[in-house]
Each structure stands twice: as C-alpha cells, then as structure tokens.
Amino acid sequence: MIYSMTGYGRAECEKNGRRILIEINSLNNRYCEVMIRLPKSISHLESCLKEIVLERVRRGKVIIVVNIEESAESLAARLELNKDVAIMYHKIFSNLKEELELPGDIDINQFVGLPDLIKPSEEEMDEEKLKDEIISCLRPALDDFIKMRAAEGKRLMEDITKHIDRIERSMLEAEASSRANIQLYNEKLKSRLRELLAEVPVSDEMVANEAAMIADKSDITEECVRIKSHLEMFRNAYESDEPIGKKMNFILQELYREANTIGSKSISPEISRNVIMMKEEIEKVREQVQNLE
C-alpha cells in the first residue's frame, strides 16, 4: 500500500463523564517526526502515545492534538470547599464589620469569586483509566488518518503512473529514431564525402569506418537499457510494504542522468525533443514523489 505523507484524521469519545477529541494531521518531512499536544497535567503520557503512532506511520511530520473536556458533574465531583479559607474570610469580614461598625449581615454572596475558596478534591484522578480512554480514542483517529493517507497515495500513484508511461514512450521513440538516423546518416555521409572529394576516390571502407565511429559515439542503446531497468524497478516499488518515497526519488535521479546522456549523444532533432519530454515528465514525477511516505 502506498501512502501520502499528508492526511487528516479525527475521533471523538465520551466516557466516564469525559469527552475526548483527538485530531491528527501531517505534513511532508524527510523523516518521521511526531508531535503530541496534551493537557499539561498528563504530558508524561506523550511517549506512550507516540509509540502507538510510530507503529503505523513511518514518514512525515505528524501533529496530534488531544483535547479533554469534563462534564459539570464530573468536575464538581472533584472539587470541594476549602473550609479553612472560608472560615478565615468570614473572620476577616466579621472583624471588619465590627471595627467599622458596618450595617447588614454577612451572607454567601460576599464569598462568591473569592480566590482559593474552592480546591481540587484530594481524591486522585485515575490516570491509568484516563490513559486507556485516550488510547481507545487515538486508535480510530489513526484509522481515519491512515485511510485518508491511503486514498491520497492512490490518487498520487495514478497520476505518477501516467507520467512514467510517457517517459517510457519518449525513450522508445528516441531509441527507434536513433537506429533510423544512423542508417540515414550513412547515406548522407557518403553523399557529402563524394561532393567534397569529387576528384578523389572514396572507398566504401572509408565511409564505413567514419560511419561506425559516428554510430558508436551516438549509440544510446546502453542508456535505453538502463532506463528500461529503472522504470521496471520504479513500477515494482508500487507493491512494496515499505516507505517508497526516498527510493523513488533516487530512481528518478538515475533516470534524469540517463536522459541527459542521451541528449548529449543526440544526432537528430527528434531525439532531442524526446529527451526534453522525458525530462519534463521526470520533473513532474519528482514533484509528486515528494508527497509519498
């Protein structure tokens, strides 16, 4: 399966009075980099969650955001009145009322909004339970994320395959033009030599030797054989279970090198045009391959 490095996934779970929302998105990257944004109180769970992600993602910059919202009932259950602070506030108000001879009674409204009046319950949060809840939400988010990556990878490969087929056609046309042009060049060479050396006899052996030298310098058979091998290797990579982006990029470098060599040996406008077309298609494939895992 071929995956794109870009993707998005999301999952939402609600359990034990908590609502957990996990969002995953990724960008292109030479390596695999995973960033997890967690509430500060559970930041120590990052390494555990990262291991789960790395089991399924092998390349790209992956950003995961974990949001946890507690219901009012759950939150209330973990809060309690700080009685010592409340008594202290009441004592201060009473003393102030007596000293300044203030009218009226002290009531609950005067305590609302006072700092440190409410404190977290001493009952500790069950972190193991929370960890399990986050993991159970992370897995479907990853499924959604991988599914999108696979769909995008399939679309990219369909486009890449079209360009690879065009590279092969241009190479085959250049190969055919090379054989035909060598034969044509032999005839032109004979005619040209006879024109230039009208008074001097031109032997067939002389023409053959000159033609053989030109043919050897302009022969692109070896380059075409290597291009065919590279294209076969490129297509075989489609079935790989490993990340193929880097491998494909390397093959494209080799294809570009062979196309350059053919261009330097070109003895006809037809071959030059085919080389230009090959280079254009290679660059288009290179752009797309940068998005593959």
Protein Blocks (a to p, Z undefined) as FASTA:
>chain_A
ZZdfbdcddddddeehiacdddddddddfbdcddddddfklmmmmmmmmmmmmmmpcgdc
ddddddddddfklmmmmgccdfklmmmmmmmmmmmmmmnopgcjddfklmgopahkbccd
fbdcdfklmmmmmmmmmmmmmmmmmmmmmmmmmmmmmmmmmmmmmmmmmmmmmmmmmmmm
mmmmmmmmmmmmmmmmmmbccdfklmmmmmmmmmmmmpcklmmmmmmmmmmmmmmmmmpc
bdfklmmmmmmmmmmmmmmmmmmmpcbfklmmmmmmmmmmmmmmmmmmmmpZZ
